[in-house]
Amino acid sequence: MSPFLAYVSMVCLAALLVASAVCLYRLALGPTAADRAVAFDTLVAVFIGVVCVLCIRWDSVLYFDAVWILTLVGFLGSVSIARFLERGRVF
């Protein structure tokens, strides 16, 4: 890995760390359930970003399958939370 790519990946990880801290704050203190749902969805997206940056940093493609699964789980979780907030039930 080149030094420039190592530096950029560390900057990206630092930015994602700040984003996760903000999401955790909103998840813990969100005034409404909708705020908490959006914070959870954003936190899943941040975690997916961390996994992608680590894949690039470690020069490995083994974790990209986990990224696909996390994306699917995050989407299904967001849809189910939105349906629950709108209707009061999931099914």
Buried (B, 14 or more C-beta within 10 A) or exposed (E): EEEEEEEBBEEBBEEBEEBBEBBBEBBEEBEEEEEBBBBBBBBBBBBBBBBBBBBBBEEEEEEEEEBEEBEEEBEEBBEEBBEBEEEEEEE
